[in-house]
Amino acid sequence: MSFTLPPIPLLHLGGPEPTGGLYTHWVLDPKIAAYLFVVTGLYLAWVGPLNRRRPGVEQRPISRREILLFLLGTVSALIALGPPLDDWSHYFFVSAHMNQHLILMLVTVPCWLAGIPAWVYRPIIDRSWSFQLAKIITRPVVAFLGSTLIIIVWHVPVLYNGALDNELLHTLQHQFFILSGFWLWWPIMSKVPELPALSAPVKCLYLFLQTIPGGIVGAFITYSETILYTHYEDATQRPFGLGLKVDQEIAGLSMWVGTNVLYLVLISIIFIAWASAEERGDQERLRKRRIEAARIVSSGSSAQR
């Protein structure tokens, strides 16, 4: 009696379409596993044993919350780039591929940023040339234009389809979307005083402006009368009865409506928190003025007596 393993495509290219109830091979691409293992391992080593071995460790704190957030980012990347979503995104659904990218940009990257303490960037800040470069590339205008350009360019059909047909280009595409996420979130989440985050009102404006490029690209995809991403026309089956046109509309709406709802929720949270803080500040200043006025009146009454 012989035992043979089912065909498992280590690379998507040339691999058979998955079948079965959920249309997935249930195999994590070894390259993705290695990439995330290296990224997370380097982070844990840097904030853990390597940090403790260097002098002045008390000046480089790391909280359990930061570690958990970074690990949550890695888990979200595993969900985005692992089965079944990765198989769906390559073989069948542009909507699955779109949501892969959105998870990377809107969940993975902000969790990683929240998990990295400010002192990790110190080697960059302490060198004049790297600090000047960092100041340029983290400026809000540069961050906005950079993240916008990446989103627009990589959704051009020839590049999008090319990435699905070329493993190296596909890997490069994902790295660019991670870079886009860092650019997008840095002005909102920076912990580095030398490269500060925006003030609360400007954060709201920045996030509102971020709704524009994704909205335009998403609307273009949603309302396109033709199938833009022809890679999926080669599929021999349409899982769950989802047609190409409806699938493309879901992809466009995910970018257009889904991301914009997230930005608008964040704008509301930031604005309400800022307005509440301003109100508390006004009340505290008013209280201090009343105390000072009462003190002056009391001093005047004592002098008259």
N, C-alpha and C positions, 0 to 999 in steps of 0.2 A: 504494500500500500504506500503510495507516494504522496507527499504533501507539497503543494506548490502555493506560493504567495500570489495573491491577486495582483494584477498590474498596477503599480503605484507610480505615478509620474512625479519624479523629484522636481522636474521642471514642467511647467504647463505645456510648453511648446511640444507638439507632437503627441501629447498624452491623450488617452481616450476620454471621451465625455463621461462624467460620472452618471450612474443610474441609481435606481433604488428610490425609496420613499422621499428622501430629502435631496437627492441629486448631488451627492458630495462623496469624495474619496475618504473623508475623515483623516486626512494626513496633513500635518503642518509642514510646510516647505522648510527643509533643513537650513536654507540660507536665512530665512526669516527668524527661525529659532536661534541660530548662531548670532545674528545681528542684535536681537533683543537681549540675548544672554550677555553679550559683550557690553552693550550699553548699560544694562542694569548692574552687571558685575563691576564695571569701572566706577559707577556712581557709588555703590555700596562700599567699595574699597576706599574711595577718595574721602567719603564722609565718615568712614569707620576706622579700620586699622591704620591706614596711611595718615589720617588726621591725628590719631592718638599718638603716633610715633614722633610727630614733629613738636618742637617746643611751642608754647603759647596756645595749647589746645583749648584752654578756657576762653580764649577770645574767638574761637571758631565753633560755636554751639550748633548742634543739629537736633531738631525735635523729632519725637516719634511721629507726630502729625506730618512733618515734611517727608519722612521716609515712606509712610503709608501712602501719601499722595503720589509720590514718584512711582511706587509699585502699582498703584491704581492706573497710572498712565501706561505702564508696561502691559498690564492686563488688558486695558482697552485696545492697545495695539495688537495684542494676540487675538482678540476678538475680531478686529477689523481685518487682519491679514491671515487669519486661520480659517479652518473649515467651520461651518459650511459657507460662510460669506465669501471667502476667497475663491472657492470653486464656482459659486454662482456668478461672481463678478467677472471671472475670466471666460467662462463658457457660455453663459446664458443672458445675464441681465446687466444692462448699463446702469440701472437703478442701484444694484448691489455695488457696482464699482464706484458710483458716485458717493454712496453712503460710506464705503471704505475711506475715501478721501476726507469726507466730513468728520468721521470719527477721529482720524489722525489729526486734523487741524483743530477741531473744536473740543476734543476730549483729551487725547493723548498729550498734545503739546502743552496746554494749560496745566494739566496735572504735573507734567515734568517740570515746568517752570515754577509751580508752587512748591515743588519738592526740593528745589536746588537752593541752598542758603546763599546769601549775598557774598559770603567770603570765598566761595568757590570761584567767583569771577576776579578775585584779587590779582592773580598773575597777569590778567589782561589790563586791569586798571593801573597797575604799578609800572607798566612799561609805556613810555610816551607814545611810541608809534602805534601800538595796539589800542591804547586808550583813545587816541585821536580817530583811528579808524572806527572804533566802537561808537564813539560819539556821532559820527556821520551816519552809520548804517542803522542806528537806533532812533534817529530823529523821526518824529511822527509822520512827516511828509514822506520821507524815504521809506519808512515801514509800510505806510499805506500804499504807495506806488509799487513797491516791491511785491507785496502780497497780492495786489490786484493784477500786476503783470503776469505773475505765475499762474493765477487762476484762469486768466483769459487765454494765455498762450497754450496751456496744456489741455484746454477744452476745444481747441481747433481740431476738427475731425481728423486731419491727416496725422497729427501728432498723437491724438488719443488712440486712433486705430493702430498706429505704428507701435505704440507702447504695448498694446495687447498682443502684437505679433512678434515682438522682440523682447526677450527677457532682460537684457541689459538696459534697454530704453525704459522698460516698465519699472525696474528698480530705480533708475534715475528719476522717473516721474514721481514716485513715492517720496524720494528724498527732497524733491523740490516742494512737494506739498507740506512736508514737515518743516522745511525752511519757511514756507509761507505762513505756517502756524506760529512759528517763533516771531516772525515779523509782525504778524497781526496782534499778538497778545503782549509783546514786550511793553508798549506804551501804556498798557492797562495794568500790568502785573509786576513791573520791575521792582526788585527789592534793593537795587544798587543806588545809593545816594548820588554817586557821581553820574549815573545814567538814569535819572529819576523817571517815575511814572508821571503821567499827566495829572493835573488837578481834576477833581470830580466833574465840574461842568464841561471841561474840555474832553474828558473821557466820554461823556455822553455824546458830544458832537462827533468825536472820532468814530464811535460805534455806529452812529447814525449814518455817517459817510460810508462805513463798511457795508451797509445794506445795498448800496447802489450797484457796485460791480457784480456781486453775486446775483442781485435781482435781475440785472440786464442779461447776464449769461444764462441764468435759469429760465427767464422768460423766453429767450431765443430758442432754447432747447425744447421747452414745453410746447411752444406754438409752431415749431418747424413742421412743415407739411411733408418733408422727406425724412427718411431714416438717416441720421447724421453719422452714427457709429456702426458702419456696415460690417464690422467684425462679427457682430452677433447674428448676422444673416446666415452665417455658415453653420450655425448650430442645427443639428438634425432633429432636435426635439425642443418643445417650448414648455418647460416645467410649469406646473400649477395653472396651465392654460393662459399664461400672461403673454399677450401679443407684443410684437416689437414696438408698435406705436404707443400703446398704453405704458409699456415699460419705459420708453423714452420720456413720456409725459411725467411719470412718477419721478424719474431722475431729475428733470428740470424743476419740478415742484419742490423736491427735497432741497435743492440749492436755493431756490427763490423764496419759497414760503418758510421752509424749515429753519434755515439759517437766520432769516430776517426776524422770525418770531423769537429766536434765541437772543439776538442782539437787542430787540426791543424790550424783552424781559430784563436783560442786564442793565439797559439804560434806566428802566424804571427803578430797579433795585439801587443802582448807584445814585440816582437823583434823590430818591426818598431818603437814603442814608445821609447824603450831603445836606439836604434841606433840614432833616431832623437835627443834625449836628449844628447847623447854623442857628436853628431856633434855640437849641440849648445854650449856645454861646451868647445869643442875644439876651436870653433870660438871665444868664450869669452876669453879663455886663450890666444889665438893668438892676440886678440885685446889689451889685457892688456900688453902683451910683447912688442907690437909695441908702445904703449903709453910710456912704461918704457924706451924703446930704444930711442924714440924721446926725452924724458926728459933728458936722459944721454947725448945725442948728444948736446942738447940745453945747458946743464950745462957746457959741455966741451968748447963749442964755447964762452960762456960768460966768462969762466976762461981765455981763450987765449986773449980775448980783455982786 
